[in-house]
Amino acid sequence: MDSIRKKNRKPVISGIVIPAQWDANGKVITVTIHTRDEKELLVEHTKIGNDLLNLIHKEVEVTGKIRERLDGKTCIGIKSYKITDMQSESNIACT
């Protein structure tokens, strides 16, 4: 199954939040979402996007605007997210 699907004309992406970049002290400063079909989307630094810095290795469903950068990497400006990790105590959503 493709992990990127349209829902009300906004793409819905399912995947796992993975660290992508660290600062000099080893703190994660950038994350990506790795989908089940092996796509990687770099999460843009927005208020909601930065929330994902605290969700490392969690399964999430996100919506937002996807675009391709000049360097060829695909990124997403997160508009909303929902934790879908079955090991979490409850599903949490943020819009």
N, C-alpha and C positions, 0 to 999 in steps of 0.2 A: 504494500500500500504506500502511496506517495505521502510523505509527511508534510507536504505543503498543499493546502486545499483552500478554496475560496469559501467564505462564509459572509454573506451580505456584502459582497464585493471587496472585502478586506481579506488578505491572505491569512490563514491560520497555520502557524508553524508549530510542529511538535518535535521536541528533541531534548537533549541534555545540555545543561549549562556547563561549559568547560573553560578553565582559565586560559587566556591567550597572551597576556603580558603582565609583567610584574615591575614594581618600582625597585629602587636600590635596596630597600629594606625587606624585600620579599613579599610585599603586600600586592595582592591581585588588583590590577587597575583596568584591565580590559578582559571581557569574556566573549566567547562565541557560543552559538547554539549548534550542536551537532545533531543532525536529523537521522532517522533510521535508514534513509536511503543515501547516507554518507555525504550529504551536503553540509557545508559549513557557512554559517552566517555570522559576521562580525556585528556585535551589538553596539550601536551608536551610544555616545555618552549623552543621555537625556535623563531627566528626573526619574522616570519609570525604568529606563534602561539601566541606570545605575543601581536600582533595587536588585537586579540580578547578580550583582557582585556578592551578595549575601546568600545566593542560592546555588553555589558551586556543587556540581554532581547531582543536582535535582532534575527530575523530569518536569518540563513545563510545556504549556501551550501558550503561544504569544500571537498577537496580531500587531500589524504595523506596516509601514511603507518599506518595501524592499527596493534596493537600487544597486547597481554595479558601479564600483569606483573606477577611476582611470587606471589603477594598478591591476584591475581584473578581479579584485576581491568583491564578494557580495556582502552587503551590510543591510541591517534592518534598524529602523527607528521604531522602537517599541511603543505601541499605543496602550496595550493592556497585556496582562499575563495571568496565567492560572497555574498553580503547582499541581501537577498530575502524578507526582511520585507516589506510588502505592505504599511506600514505607512511611510517608508523613502521617501524622496523626489525623489531619483533616486537610481537605483541599482548600487552598487559600487563593483568592482572586484579587486583582488590583486593576482598576481602570482609571 
